[in-house]
Amino acid sequence: MQIKRQIKEHKTQLLILMVLLMFVAQASTDIFIPGLPSMTREFNTDLAKMNTTISIFVYSQAIFFLVVGVISDLYGRRVVLISCVTVQIIASILIANIHSLNLFIILRIFQALGTSAVYIVLRMIIKDIMDREEQVHAIGILVIGMFISPAVAPVVGAHLIDFFDWRACFVAVAISMSILLIWFWVLVDETNLHMQQFRHDYSLAKQIRSYFLVMNSRLFNMLVLIVGGTFSSYYGFIAISSYVYIDEYKINSVVYSYVFLFIAGGYLLGNQIMLRLNSHKVPQWKIIQYGLIISCIGMIVMLLGLFMGEHKLLILGMLTFGASLIRLATAFINPPVQALVVNHFGHMGAQALGLISCFQYLSAGIGAAIVSHLPFAPSVSLILGSIIFTLISLIGYYYCPSTKIKN
């Protein structure tokens, strides 16, 4: 109770810190996106190999998501987050000083350890100190940092690359995360008050059995398809958009970076609407439904871009607007799904959150890989990827036993 009172006294400061941690964690990828075409030339490689720096990052996050929440159950939220983020900072500094693409890819795995701790442990802290309705609201605020990053980080990165080179992006990540880690160290006490009980009850066999019990749930599997499709669509855009705007349509990298401002604006608008709907007691599965409808509209807008002939600005406008609608839709989908999963599985909430986050990011990596390997022009690959991934989300919702979801 004392911990909860202390947290509530600093609730605003804590939420600001969490948003900033999420922002810098996501910026580990977003900040160097404008430099991908030039990095491809510097490392003398191709689009698919260069984009491995993105896909290996999200694959690694997916694996770490399976264990980091459980480790924080056993040893504490605070020590796990501080340790993992320290590894991320060191990896970021090393990336800024290497000239081997293979080493770059390996170090991205260690970067992913820190970001996975930020994504999972912060949500577990929220679960420790808030009731269910507060959790949805807090998660909605928390992920603002994750989706502000695509707006701000590429702009910052484009200017850093313009003045220095892409390595400055990773120096900026290391410095920013170091400052936030010190703030976290000072502000946040341990919120997991049940470590002894978790340790007493824990066994590897029980852990594996919990994962299988969660995965045996039809509700869980359909929610995986819903969020997996939305994340695949977004990471497909991250992986290929710089080649669409900069290489295919010859847009300046700084100008291209401002595209993400518009796209993030869509998310922020969607997030505010989602929070308003939640505060008015709209069922969470209904909010998810609204998000999928908006995602379909975005997909159709992007598809229409294929029929714009040689009108470059119109094509890019439709691609950007369609991508913005899809990002808006994720604001309706992700927070309710996460809250549903954590609460539906009760004492297996950490395992369920870790699993759905794992599959979500595996889907993201697969999405990035698929659009990178499609044998079409980058713009066509982007649009086809968005269609495929949106349809996957729709299949998940269609077969989801939504009437059994307790809101």
Summary of the structure (lengths in Angstrom):
residues: 407
radius of gyration: 20.3
end to end distance: 26.0
largest distance: 66.1
contacts: 1529
relative contact order: 0.15
helix: 86%
strand: 0%
